[in-house]
Amino acid sequence: MTSHRLALVWLRRDLRLADNPALAYALANAGQILPVFIHSPQDEGTWAPGAASNWWLHHSLTALESQLLDRGSRMIVRRGAALSVLPQLVRESGATLVTWNRLYEPAIVARDAAIKTRLAQNDIDVESHNAALLFEPWTIRNGQQLPYRVFTPFWRSALTQIDRLPAPQPAPRRLATTSNKLDSLTIADLALLPDIHWDEGIAQHWEPGEAGAHRQLERFAKAASDYAHARDRPDLTGTSSLSPHLHFGEIGPRQIFARLHLQAASSNSLATYAKELGWREFAHHLLFHFPHTTDKPLDTRFEHWQWGRSKSLLRAWQRGMTGYPLVDAGMRELWHRGWMHNRVRMIAASFLTKNLQIHWLQGARWFWDTLVDADLASNTLGWQWTAGCGADAAPYYRIFNPVLQAEKFDPQRAYIRQWLPELATLPDKWIHRPWEAPDDLLSRAGIVLGKTYPRPVIDLRQSRDDALTAYQVMKQSSDSP
């Protein structure tokens, strides 16, 4: 027997019907439901979603709206500060129960707590749930009951709880929705798509929505046995490409674990992929416990690091015009696809922060605007890890060499040739280091360094030495009484 006539289901980044705990709770506890989406980017403070994220959101909402209509329901779309809009919707609809799935970004945690308080003061029942993670960030703690700062012991602890994960639930076939004629915006009214059509390349590569997420999971499942080897090769289709689907909640990690049998995974590849999902969990763990890390380093020694301020070097990096082919190929892939291979992300980030000595926040902001899978927890962890100021157990200052990395992980030079066609006819020996190629080979390939392809913007060896010197100065300064 249901205890509420009407439940309002506040959809956020949980844009799916299957294994959606907030939706399931509302269906079990109310005679009718009202799905609601509130576009409130201002609620996310200085980390409002970027242009690529908005593109994905438009298409994901469109797909979900179609699913709801097919099941006899509809989605009410509003915009504005959720602290005002949600209570207004409750009053208009007469709902006595509000459900949502939790998010963990600092600004959203604070906002949701305020909304919960306001609704409770008006005798509205509120229930929040976990749809985005395997484990809530506060449930994994070390022996001193403190949050972890290093991944390996965190994941080892998490794995002891893995068998307790609830089984994912199927999508409801029908939705008993309200007949209330509430006003609603259209998805197009939210103006999420770009005015200038830079999104054609993104549209060619992605299928936002719950159905697209599961089709991508099935594609990955067929090739997952080679993941441990292929994941580091940007020239191969070796990664899952599920990150944007996970970020927007079109699929949940429990569903991935169940489909790939990751809880019982014994193969090297599946265990390796499970660990990658573990890194996503760790990113949210860190963000929840150390919310300042969105803008400040976890390692406080780096607060006094003297970052460079060259706008021209930053621009060269953003445009994929540094003169280092693997970095440039990655940045051009990012602009075209709204995504970059993870190995190349690390190399491009290392180049910006270590060789160019530009603040990791500059890179984090650029990724935030251009990635379709821009996720505040993962973006923060990745940039701080690469810059050396975040969670990392390594006892050394890691600097990736983009030339050596390219020779190792792009052995056929296919990735470089795909994204840097101006270098495509250079022989394999030189394509990763065109500035060293003989003049006659450059001429035959139609390459004029500085015109058709840039000369290196910095010297790798000298910039590496400068970064290591700066690191030693920082260490000595922090060790001084």
N, C-alpha and C positions, 0 to 999 in steps of 0.2 A: 504494500500500500504506500503510495507516494504521500509525502508530507507537505509538498508545496504545489500550488496551482501552476506557477510559472517560474522557470529558472532562466536567468540571463547567463549565457556562456560567452565570456569575453575572450575572443580569439586574439592572439598576439603573434608570437613566432612559433606557433603550433598548428600550422596550416595543413592539417590532415584530419581524417575522420577515424582511421584505424588507430588503435592503441593511443587514444587521446583520453587520459584520465579525467580531465575536467568535463569533457562532453559525456563520458560514461557515467560520472557521478550525477550530473544534471538529469540524464535520462532515467536513472534509477530512483531519483528523489523528487521528481516533478512531473506533473501531468503534461506540461508543454514546455518547450525550450525556445529561446530566442538567441540565435547566434549573432554576435556583435563584433565589429572591428572598428577601432578608433585610431585614426591616423594622428599621432601625437609626437612627431619627431622632436619637438621642443622639450619634451619630458626627458630626453636622453642627454640633456646638457650639452657639453662641448663635443660629444661623440654622437651627434645625430647621424643617421644613415647617409652614406654617400650616394653618388649618382648610379653606380653599378648595382648597389643594393636596392635602390628604388626601382630600377628596371626589373629586377627579379621579383620584387614584391608585387608589382603590378600584375605580372603574369601568374604568379602563384595565387594571388587573390582571385583572379579571373577563373583559374582552374577550380579553386575551392567553391566559388559561387556556383559554378556549373554542377559540381557534385551535390551541393545542398539542394539546388532546384530539382535535380533528378530524384531526390529522396523526399520531395514534398515540403521542403523548407526554404528559407531565404536568409540572407545575411543583411543586417542593418549596418550601413557604413556611415560613420560620422567623423568629424575631425575637430581637433582642439585639445586643450589640456585634459587628460583623462580624469583628473581629480574633480573637474567640473562636469565633464560630459557623461561619465558613467553614472553618477548619482541622478543626473537629469533623466537618463534613459530608464533607470530604475523607477523613477516617479511616473514617467510617461507610460511605461508598460505595466506597472503594478507588480513587477517581479518581487518575490520575497527571498529568493536564493540567487546568489551570484557565484559563479565558479570560474576559475582560470588556472592555467599552468604557469608555474613560477619561471621567472627570469632572474639572472644573477648579477647583472651589471649594477654598479653602485648607485647610480642615479635612479634606476628603475626599482631597486630594492627599497630605497627610501620612499619613492612615490607610492609603491604598492602598499607599504605599511600605513601611509597616511590615508589611502583610500579604504583600506580595511577598517581603520578606526572610524572614519566618517560613516561608512555603511553600518557598522555595528551600532553606532549611536542612534541610528534610525531603525533599529531592530531588523536589519537585513542580515540573514545568514550568509556567511562568506566561507568558501572552501577553496583552498589552493592546493595544487598537486605538482608532482614531478613528471614531466613528459620529455625533458630535454637531455637528461643525464642518466647514467647507470646508477650513480650514487649522489645523494645530496652533498654539497661541499663540506658541510659540518659533520658528516658521519665518519669521515676518515681522519684519524688523528694518531700521532705517534705515542710512544710509551709515556710521555709526560703530559699527554692530553693537549698537545699543541699541534698546530697545523704543520704539514710537511713543507720543506723548501727544496727538496731534492726528489727527482722523479722516481728513481728505482725503488727506494723504500716505500714511497707512496703507493706505487702500483703493486708491490709485493703485498702490502697490507690490504689493498682493495681486492686483490684476487682471492683472499680468504673469505670474502663475502659474495663472490660472484655467483655461487650456486643458489643464493637466496633471491635472485632477480625474479620478479613476477613474469609470467608468460605474457607476451603481447596479445592484445585483444583485437578481434576483427572489427571492421567498420559496421555500424548499424545499417540495416537495409532501409529502414524508414525512420523519419524523425517527426515526432509529434510536435509540430511547431504552432506558435500562436497565430491567431488570425488578426492580431492588432495591426492596424494600418499606420504604422509609424513612418515618419519621414525618413528617407535615406538618401544619401549621396550615391552616385554611381562610382565605380572604381576609376573611371576616366576623370571624374571630378577632382580626384586627388592629385592629378598632374604629376604622376610619377615618371612618365616617359620623357626622354630628352626632346627638346625642340629641334635640335640639330641631330640628324640620324647617324650618330657615331656607333650605334648599337647593332649594326648589321652582322658584324663578325660574331658578337655574343649570341645573337639569335640563331646563327647557324650551328653553334656548338652545344646549346643547352635546351632542355625541355623542363621548365619550372613546373611544379605541381606534384601532388602525391603520386599520380600515375607515372610521371616522368622519373620520380625518385625510385620507384620500384623497378621500372625498366632498366635504370642504370645499375641498380643492385643486381639484377639478373645478369646483365652483361659482365659485371665484375665477378660474379660468382663463377662464371665459366672460365675465367682466367686467373682466379685467385691463387691457384696452386703455384704460380710462378711469381707471386708478389714479392717475396723476400729478395729475389734477384732483380726483377724488373722495376721496382719502385724507385730506384736511384737513377734510372735511365730516362732522361727527358726526351730521347728520341723514340721511346716505346710508349705504348698505351698501357702502362703498368700500375697506375694508381687507381683508386676506387672512383675518383671524381664525385664522391658523395658529399663533400664538405658543404656546398651551398644548400643542398637538400636538407642536411642536418641542421644548418644554421637557421633555416626558416621553418624547421619542424615539419617538413613534408614527410619525413621518415625519422624514427627515433633509434637511438643506439640499441635498445632492447630488441627491436625488430631485426637489426643487422646481426646482432649476436645470435638470434634464433635461426635466421636463414642460413648463416654460414657455420652454424654449430660451433661458435667460438668458445663457448664455455667448456667444451670438451676437446678443444683444438689441440692436436698433438703434432701436426705438421709444422715445419719451420715457417712456412709462408703465412699460415693462418694465425699462428701465435704472434708473428711479427705484426700482422695487421691488427690483431686485438690490442697489442701494445700501442699502436698508433691511436686507436680510440682511447686508450688510457692516457695518452698525452693530452687529448681534448679534455678529459676529465680533470687532469692535473691543472690545465690552464684555468678552468673554472674554480678549482680549489684555491689556486693562488689569488685569483681576482677577488673572490669572496672574502678571503682572510686578509688580503693586502690591497684594499681598493685604491690606495694612492698610486699603485704601480701603473695605472693608465697614463700617467703623466710624469711620474718620478721613478727613479731606479729602485729596485728592491735592494741592491747593494749600495748603501748610502755613500760609500767612498766615491762613487761616480757623480755625486751631486756637484762636485767642484771641477769636473773634467772640463778642460778648455776646448770646446768644440769649434770647428771651423765654420765660417759663415759665407762661403763662396756661393753666390746665387748661380753663377755660370756653371760650376761643377754640379750643383744640384739639378739644374736644368738639363745638362748633358746626360745625367743618370736617368732622369725621368723620361727623356725622349729616346733612350737607347742609343746614345751617341757618345759613349765613353772611349771607343776605340778598342775595347776588350770584348771580343765577339760573344762569349757566353753570357756576359752581363747584358749586352745589348739585345741579344736574341730573347732573353727572358723578359726584358722590359717591353719589347715589342709584342711578344706573346701576350703579356698582361694587357696591353692596350687593345689588342685585337679580340681576345677571348674573354677578358674580364677574369683571368685566372693565370696562374703561373705554376709550373712544376715545383714541388716542394724543395727538391735539391737545389734548383736554380734560385728559389726564393732566398735560401740561406746564403748562397754565393753572392747574389745581388745585394743583400742586406749587409753582408760582411764587407763588400767593396765600398758601400756608402759610408759605413760607420768606422771601418778600420783604415782603409786606404785613402778615402776622401776626407775622413775625420769630420763628417757631418752628423749632427745629432740624430739619434735613432727615432726621435719623434717626427722628424721631417719625413723619414721613410714610412713610419707607421701611418702618418696622415695620408700619404700618397697611396699606399696600399688600401687604406680605409675607403678612399673615394673610388678606386678603380677595380677592386676585387668584388666579384659576385658573392664570394664566400666570406666577405669581411665580417669577422667575429671579434668582438672586443677582447674576450679572454684569450683566444688563440693568437690574435694579432699582437697583443701586448706581450705574451709569453715569447713568441717567436722573435720579435725585435729585441727584447731585452736579453734573451738567450744569445742571440747572435752578436749583439753589441758587447756582451760580457758583463752586463750589469744586473742580470736577472738570476733565475734559479738554475744553477749549474754546478755540478760537483767537480768539474775539470780543474786541476790545479795549475792550469796554464792559460794563456791568453790566446784564444783560437783565431787565426787569420786564414781564411780560405784563399788559395791562389787560383784565380779564375782560369788561367791557362792550363795548369796541371789538372784541375777539376774537369775541364772540358775534354782533355785528352783521355781521362779515365772514364768519364760517364757519357761522352758522346763519341765513341770510338769510330763510328762510321761517318762522323761529321754531318749526319742527317739533320740534326736539330738546328745547327748553325745554318745549313743551306736552306732550311725551310723558312726561317725567320729573317735571315740576312741574304736575300737573293743577290745583292750586289757583290757578295764574296763567293758565290756558288761555284764559279769555275776555277777557283784557286785549288791547287793540289792539296791533298789531305795534310801533307807535312806542314803547310803554311797557313791553313785557313784559321787555326786558333791563334796565330801570331802573325798577322799580315804585315806588321811593321818590320819584321825581320826577313820578309820574302825578297828575293832578288828583283831588281828593277825590271828585268825583261819578263819575268813571270807576272808581275803586277801589270805591266803594259799589255801582255797578251790577254789577261783576264779583264782588261778594261777598267782597272782600278787606279785611281789617282788619290793617294792618301792625302787627307785634308780637304778633298772635294767630293769624291764619290763615296768615301768611307773615312771617318775621322782618324787622325793620329791619336795614340793614347793620351788621355788628358793628364795622366800622372805616370811616374815611373814606379812600377810594382815594387821593386826591391827597396828603393828609397822610402816609399810610403810605408812599407812594412816596418822598416827600421824606425821610422819616425813614430809609428803607432806603439811599437814595443818600448821605445824610450819614454813616451808619454805615460805608458802603463807603469813602468818602473818608478817614474817620478811620483805618480799618484800613490803607489804602494808605500814608498818611503815617507811620503807626506802623512799618510794615514797611520803609519806605524810610529811616527814621532810623538813623544809625550806632549 
